[in-house]
């Protein structure tokens, strides 16, 4: 189909002599995905896969604390063991390389690499050095996120992201990591999804540390973005050859009707989900519409903060998953109006690839200084089962090909998009949903830690092999 990045047969995959799959899984000839400099990789995050939470000097994180509280995580599960990646990293890198994936996006666990006094924890640092050096040996592009939500608990005890001092402690952490790991990291991302850290962690309490206050959310966001801004010049000084950026999750909001009130509601949805982060980064100011939506929640901003926050970026990471349909709440905000008869994932999220395309094109119009973009997360959860040694994740295959097509459409509309990372390399701890929701292109049996490559990963690997074989 013209709008599909990959053409995939509906038939059950059949093995051929070399173990590859016979199914066609190639983009159309004019697709940007054939460009050899378009990076295709996979992503993970430290707390979701590493386990070993009490080993080699690692300190507790806010997610250790939060997930241990009854009722906070589905089935009372935690990241204590997760995918046991801390002990199985060598085999996991071999698996990544065997799939031909060109890039790997990982995060560093802040509590694993520094003690409470801010001094380096050598055993934790050595883990990441071994990991990154092996990735470089394999020729895999390395993208490292400094903060994927696992704040050291001792910093939360002092106020966490509500305490301005945490931003300065983050700069110290960025300084240590970029001095220790310089030369092994191709791209540094300061933060992953500050919207989730601020809103879910401090605004509605669904994520660690579990606080719920609108003013807390906006103040936490300001300190998160300040931390990012303080870290950028440190990263530039210590590791000048690498790229520096940040990763934002974006959401598409559509109006339930053509009424002015519903249209305004959709606008406000995107203000709080997108402009709240992108405006300060790229315009040096918070969107005033945000405080129409959340009156009285303006954060304390000191002189020079916005200049620090809006430091130029080498890239912007974009994470996208779903669309939200909204209507006016009759006051100054919006309410969700779930559509019926639409495709949804195991998370209940609507599959809406056009939302990714439309947002990317919209950002390109809105922000004149929009840096090059990487899609740093895109994927879906499904209730995958291993049957006769295979995992046929048919919905994920369809999801990926349609979203990759959306990326191609955005590129053709003029958006500078340099790569795409699958979320996720493997099934893992899905935060408040524990281990029930499976996002990986590799299945993990949590009782045995056996990895089983899913059909989606096999087909992506097959395409990458085809692309490498091009003259």
SULSUL-V620471 format. One record per pair of residues at least 6 apart in sequence whose ideal C-beta (glycine too) atoms are under 7 Angstrom apart, sorted by the first residue. I is the first residue (numbers start at 1). J is the second residue. D is the distance in Angstrom with one decimal. If there is no record, write none. Layout:
i=[I,I]
j=[J,J]
d=[D,D]
This chain:
i=[3,4,4,4,5,5,5,5,5,5,5,6,6,6,6,6,6,7,7,8,8,8,8,8,9,9,12,13,13,13,14,16,20,21,21,21,23,25,25,25,26,26,27,27,31,32,32,32,33,33,34,36,38,38,39,39,39,39,39,40,40,40,40,40,41,41,41,41,41,41,41,41,42,42,42,42,42,42,42,42,43,43,43,43,43,43,43,43,44,44,44,44,44,45,45,45,46,46,46,46,46,47,47,47,47,47,47,47,48,48,48,48,49,49,49,49,49,50,50,50,50,51,51,51,51,51,51,51,51,52,52,52,53,53,53,55,56,56,57,57,57,58,58,58,58,59,59,59,59,59,59,60,60,61,61,61,61,61,62,62,62,62,62,62,63,63,63,63,64,65,65,66,66,66,66,67,67,67,68,70,72,72,73,73,74,74,74,74,75,77,77,79,82,82,83,83,83,83,84,85,86,88,89,90,93,93,93,95,95,96,96,96,97,97,99,99,99,100,100,100,102,102,103,103,103,103,103,104,104,104,104,105,105,105,105,106,107,107,107,108,108,108,108,109,110,110,110,110,110,111,111,112,112,113,113,113,113,113,114,114,114,114,115,116,118,120,125,128,129,132,132,132,132,133,135,136,136,141,142,142,142,143,143,143,144,144,145,145,145,146,146,146,146,146,146,147,147,147,147,148,149,149,149,151,155,155,156,160,160,161,161,161,161,161,161,162,162,162,162,164,166,166,167,167,167,167,168,170,170,171,171,171,171,174,174,174,174,175,175,178,178,178,178,178,179,182,182,185,185,186,186,187,187,187,187,188,188,188,188,189,189,189,189,190,190,190,190,191,191,191,191,192,193,193,193,193,194,194,194,194,195,195,195,195,195,196,196,197,197,198,198,198,198,199,200,200,201,201,201,201,201,202,202,202,202,202,203,203,203,203,204,205,205,206,207,207,214,214,215,218,218,218,218,219,219,221,222,222,225,225,226,226,226,228,228,229,229,229,230,232,232,233,235,236,243,243,244,244,245,245,245,245,245,245,246,246,246,246,247,247,247,248,248,248,248,248,249,250,250,250,250,250,251,251,251,251,252,252,252,252,252,253,253,253,253,253,253,254,254,254,255,255,255,255,255,256,256,256,256,256,257,261,262,262,264,265,265,265,265,266,268,268,268,268,269,269,269,271,271,271,271,272,272,275,276,276,278,278,279,279,279,280,280,280,280,281,281,282,282,282,282,284,284,284,285,291,291,292,293,293,313,314,315,315,315,315,316,316,316,317,317,318,318,318,319,319,320,320,320,321,322,322,322,323,323,323,324,325,325,325,326,326,326,326,327,327,327,328,329,339,342,343,344,344,345,345,345,345,346,346,346,346,347,347,351,353,353,353,353,354,356,356,356,357,357,357,360,360,360,361,361,361,363,364,364,364,372,372,373,373,373,373,374,374,374,375,375,375,375,376,377,377,378,378,378,379,379,379,379,380,380,380,380,381,381,381,382,382,382,382,383,384,384,384,384,384,385,386,386,390,391,391,391,391,392,393,393,393,396,397,397,397,400,404,407,407,410,411,422,423,424,424,425,425,425,426,426,426,426,427,427,427,427,427,428,429,430,430,435,441,441,441,441,442,442,442,442,442,443,443,443,444]
j=[405,401,402,405,27,31,33,401,404,405,408,25,26,27,401,404,463,24,26,23,25,397,401,459,23,24,392,21,23,455,22,22,462,458,459,462,459,459,462,463,463,466,33,34,408,38,408,411,404,408,467,467,418,419,102,103,141,418,419,101,102,419,420,464,101,102,103,104,105,141,419,421,96,101,104,421,422,424,425,441,105,376,377,421,422,423,424,425,106,424,425,426,428,107,148,192,107,108,109,148,150,61,63,79,109,149,150,429,79,82,428,429,82,83,85,426,428,82,85,86,109,79,80,81,82,83,84,85,86,58,86,87,64,79,80,86,123,124,121,123,124,109,111,112,124,111,115,116,152,153,154,111,153,111,150,151,152,153,150,151,153,156,208,209,79,149,150,208,153,153,208,72,208,209,210,73,78,79,78,76,210,432,432,434,432,433,434,436,434,434,435,429,428,429,426,428,444,449,449,92,127,449,131,134,134,135,138,442,451,104,140,425,138,140,457,460,461,461,464,465,140,141,140,141,143,419,421,135,140,142,143,143,145,376,421,144,145,148,192,128,144,146,177,150,147,150,151,152,173,150,152,121,124,120,121,124,125,177,120,121,173,176,121,154,172,176,180,181,181,142,181,184,185,184,142,142,184,186,184,185,186,186,187,189,185,188,189,192,247,173,174,177,188,189,190,170,190,191,192,192,192,196,197,160,166,169,209,166,209,197,198,202,220,223,224,202,216,219,220,223,223,227,223,226,227,230,230,227,231,227,230,231,234,190,231,234,235,234,238,188,234,235,238,239,238,238,239,239,242,242,243,242,243,245,315,235,239,242,244,245,246,247,317,228,231,232,246,224,228,246,247,247,247,248,249,319,221,224,225,277,248,249,273,276,277,207,249,220,224,217,220,221,224,217,206,207,207,208,209,211,220,211,213,216,217,220,212,214,216,217,212,211,212,432,431,432,294,297,297,294,297,298,299,299,300,276,299,301,280,309,305,308,309,246,309,308,309,311,308,244,311,311,244,244,314,315,313,314,313,314,315,316,317,371,281,313,316,317,317,319,376,277,278,316,317,318,319,273,274,318,320,359,270,273,274,324,323,352,355,358,359,266,269,270,273,324,326,266,323,325,262,263,265,266,326,262,325,326,327,337,327,328,327,328,328,326,327,328,334,326,289,293,333,334,324,326,334,287,289,290,293,290,293,287,287,290,363,367,285,286,287,286,306,309,310,309,310,310,367,369,370,306,307,310,306,297,298,332,332,333,371,371,371,372,373,374,370,371,373,374,376,373,375,376,376,377,356,375,378,349,349,350,352,350,352,355,336,337,338,339,334,335,336,337,334,335,337,334,335,350,350,351,350,351,351,380,381,382,381,382,383,437,381,437,399,402,403,405,406,406,403,406,407,406,409,410,373,410,415,410,413,415,370,370,414,415,416,418,415,416,417,418,418,419,421,407,417,420,421,421,421,423,403,420,423,422,423,424,439,395,396,399,439,437,438,439,393,395,396,438,438,391,393,438,443,454,391,443,452,455,443,452,454,455,455,454,455,456,456,455,456,459,456,420,417,420,417,417,441,439,439,440,440,441,442,440,442,444,451,438,439,440,443,444,440,435,437,439,446,454,456,457,460,451,452,453,454,457,451,452,454,451]
d=[5.2,5.1,6.4,5.3,5.0,6.1,6.0,5.0,3.4,3.9,5.7,5.0,6.7,6.0,3.7,6.6,6.8,5.4,6.7,6.1,5.6,5.4,6.1,6.7,5.0,6.3,6.9,4.6,5.4,5.7,5.2,5.5,5.8,5.3,6.3,5.8,6.3,4.0,5.4,5.1,5.9,5.9,4.6,6.2,5.1,6.1,4.9,4.4,6.3,6.2,6.1,6.6,6.9,6.0,5.4,4.7,6.0,6.3,3.1,6.5,5.5,6.8,5.8,6.2,5.1,5.6,2.8,5.7,6.3,6.7,6.9,4.7,6.7,5.3,6.4,5.9,4.5,6.7,3.9,6.8,3.8,6.3,5.6,4.3,6.8,5.3,5.9,6.8,5.5,5.6,5.2,7.0,6.8,4.6,4.1,7.0,4.6,6.2,3.9,6.1,6.0,6.5,5.1,4.7,6.6,6.8,4.5,6.8,6.5,6.2,4.0,4.6,5.2,4.2,4.2,6.7,4.9,6.1,4.9,4.6,6.4,6.8,6.3,4.3,4.4,6.8,4.7,6.7,5.5,6.9,3.7,6.7,5.7,6.7,5.1,6.9,3.8,6.0,4.5,5.5,6.2,6.8,5.5,4.4,6.2,4.0,6.9,6.6,5.5,6.9,6.7,6.5,4.2,4.7,3.9,6.2,6.1,5.9,6.9,4.8,5.7,4.9,4.0,4.9,6.2,6.6,5.4,4.9,6.8,5.3,6.9,5.4,3.5,6.3,5.6,4.6,4.1,6.5,6.3,6.7,6.6,6.8,5.5,5.2,6.7,5.1,4.2,5.8,5.1,3.4,5.5,4.5,6.1,4.8,5.8,5.6,5.4,6.9,5.2,5.8,6.8,6.6,5.5,7.0,5.3,6.3,6.5,6.6,6.1,5.8,6.8,6.4,4.6,6.6,5.6,7.0,4.3,4.9,4.1,5.8,6.7,6.0,6.4,4.0,6.1,6.4,6.4,5.8,5.3,6.3,7.0,4.1,6.7,6.0,4.9,6.2,4.1,3.6,6.5,5.8,6.3,6.0,6.2,5.4,6.6,6.3,6.7,5.6,5.7,6.3,4.5,6.7,3.7,6.6,5.5,4.3,5.2,6.8,6.3,6.1,6.1,6.5,5.7,4.8,5.6,5.9,5.5,6.6,6.8,5.6,6.2,3.9,6.6,6.1,5.2,6.7,5.8,5.0,6.4,5.3,5.0,6.4,4.4,6.7,4.8,5.7,4.4,4.9,6.4,6.8,5.8,6.3,6.8,7.0,5.5,6.9,6.7,4.9,6.4,4.3,6.9,7.0,5.9,6.0,5.4,6.1,5.3,6.2,5.8,6.6,7.0,6.7,3.9,4.9,5.7,6.9,6.1,5.7,5.8,5.7,6.0,6.9,4.9,4.3,3.9,5.8,6.7,3.8,6.2,6.8,4.1,5.3,5.7,6.9,3.8,5.1,5.9,4.8,6.7,6.8,6.4,5.0,3.8,4.6,5.0,5.7,4.1,6.5,5.2,6.0,6.7,6.1,4.1,6.8,6.6,5.1,7.0,5.6,5.1,5.4,5.8,4.8,5.5,4.2,4.9,6.9,5.1,6.0,5.4,5.5,6.6,4.7,6.3,6.7,4.3,6.1,6.0,4.3,6.5,5.9,6.9,5.6,6.5,6.8,5.9,6.3,6.4,6.9,5.8,5.0,4.3,3.8,6.0,5.1,4.7,3.8,4.7,5.9,5.9,6.9,6.8,4.8,6.9,4.0,4.9,4.2,6.6,6.1,6.6,3.2,5.3,5.8,3.7,5.9,6.4,6.4,5.0,4.6,4.8,6.9,4.5,6.8,4.6,4.5,6.7,6.7,3.9,6.3,5.6,4.6,5.8,6.3,6.1,5.4,6.8,3.7,4.2,5.3,6.3,5.6,4.5,6.8,4.9,6.2,4.1,5.4,6.8,5.1,4.9,5.6,3.9,5.7,5.9,6.9,6.8,6.6,6.8,6.6,3.4,6.2,4.9,4.8,6.5,6.9,6.9,6.5,4.2,6.6,5.1,5.9,5.6,5.4,7.0,3.8,6.7,6.0,4.3,6.4,3.1,6.5,5.6,4.5,3.2,4.7,6.8,5.3,5.5,5.6,6.1,5.3,4.1,4.8,6.5,4.0,6.8,5.1,5.7,6.4,4.0,4.5,6.9,3.7,4.9,5.5,6.7,4.9,5.8,4.4,3.6,5.6,6.3,4.8,6.3,5.6,6.3,5.1,5.2,5.2,4.7,5.5,6.6,6.0,5.8,4.3,6.6,5.5,6.9,6.7,6.1,6.1,4.8,5.6,6.3,5.0,6.5,6.5,6.1,6.9,4.4,5.7,6.7,4.7,6.6,3.9,6.2,6.4,5.7,5.8,6.2,5.4,4.5,6.3,5.4,5.1,6.9,5.7,6.9,5.0,5.3,5.3,3.5,5.6,5.5,6.4,5.7,3.7,4.6,7.0,5.6,5.7,3.6,5.1,6.2,5.2,3.6,4.3,6.0,5.2,6.7,5.1,4.1,6.4,5.9,6.2,6.8,5.8,4.8,6.4,4.5,6.7,5.1,4.3,5.7,6.7,6.4,4.3,5.3,6.5,4.0,5.1,5.5,5.4,4.9,6.0,5.9,4.3,4.6,6.8,4.2,6.4,5.9,4.6,7.0,4.0,4.9,5.0,6.9,4.0,4.8,5.7,5.0,6.2,5.7,5.7,6.1,4.7,4.7,5.1,6.5,6.4,4.8,6.8,5.6,4.6,7.0,6.1,6.8,4.4,6.6,5.2,6.3,3.9,5.3,6.8,6.1,5.6,3.8,6.3,5.3,7.0,5.7,4.7,6.9,4.0,5.8,5.0,5.7,5.4,5.8,6.2,6.8,5.1,5.3,4.9,5.6,6.5,7.0,5.8,5.2,6.9,4.9,5.7,4.0,6.3,5.1,4.7,5.8,5.0,4.7,6.5,4.9,6.3,6.2,6.6,5.9,6.0,6.2,5.2,5.7,5.7,4.8,5.1,6.3,6.7,6.1,4.1,4.2,5.3,6.5,4.3,6.6,3.8,5.8,4.3,6.7,6.2,4.4,6.6,5.7,5.3,4.9,3.8,6.9,5.2,6.9,5.5,6.3,6.0,7.0,4.2,5.7,6.0]
